[in-house]
Amino acid sequence: MVFDRDAVCGVAWLALIAACGPTVKPDSVPDQPTPIGQRKASKPNTSGRQVVVGEMCPQGAGGRPAVAPLIMRGVNWSDTAAEVTAAVERGTVPRFFVFGVDGKVAGTFDTLGIAEVGISQQVATGTYVGASPCTYTASGKPNEPRAEDPKCAPVTRGCGVAVGEIMTDEPPTKAAFVTGGACINGNELAVDIDADGTIESFPIASVLDGIRGPAAEWSASPTTTAACKPTFQVYDMKIAEQPRPAKATDKTRRGDASVLVDVLAVIDLDGDGRRELVLAMRFPTTRSIVVYSPKSSAQRLELAGEATSFTK
């Protein structure tokens, strides 16, 4: 019998290639196709939690609940209104958790869409289930009725901080945000930023820059102790009147009268173990929501973003 040497070699090479083939096999095809519209689990964010920080007002959209999306953390922090609104409009923030004055979740807001309500930014419309943001758990038990804090409404107009994760899967049923507290210690705001048991104290007057806007950085003083009792929210920190800048800027609209600063939340937004501060700055003609983040150190807070509040 005559053998074809080339054919035999070809078969040998094929056998060798097959023997040295890849050892990693692709995932098997599922028995049943995935239903259309079913969301796949999102990949974990290795660079930190991605969130949108907003303000929920129970009557913000013509008497109905609405969330004003204000500041976002994606790859970086951003307060550009178009970017923040787009994240909500795409449906990637399906649920906001609304916090009460005690740092506990007062309710949940499920996003339905975006609407114009006559203010400077668009708002998220949807369904809110829960109590007023101006409430707290009187007994400490989660299922007990929440009591109203009479100091809250005059300061916040009944609105509260709302935080939603940016994701592609089903919205979480429970909030995964760790909260803390702050208090006024003389002329400083005392807060344990990194939960290590050591207090960081930030001079209250230093939160404003030379042109009466939020300072780009807010550094702690050497003080490490405080006798005050920390709470999730702190109201009416007064910063004395400052002179108007020599050159006119857009920030001069805030006037020359004293500025009141409120702590609306002490909360770890990005999941790095250090807590951000969500503040309200009440100027004579406007009210801003400001987020400060300890991006690199608990001793130094950096301005993450500023946006106009729902309320004046």
Secondary structure, DSSP 8 states (H G I E B T S, - for coil): ----HHHHHHHHHHHHHHHTS-S-------SS---TT--------TT---EEEEEEEEEEETTEEEEEEEEEESSSEE--HHHHHHHHHTT---EEEEE-TTSSEEEEEEEEEEE--SSSS-EEEEEEEE--TTEEESSS-TTS-EEE-TTHHHHHTT-EEEEEE--SS---SS----B--EEEETTEEEE-TTSSS--EEEEGGGGB-TTSSB-SEEE-BS-----S--BS-EEEEEE------SS--GGGGG-SS-EEEEEEEEE-SSSSSS-EEEEEEE-SS-EEEEEEEEEEETTEEEEEEEEE-S--
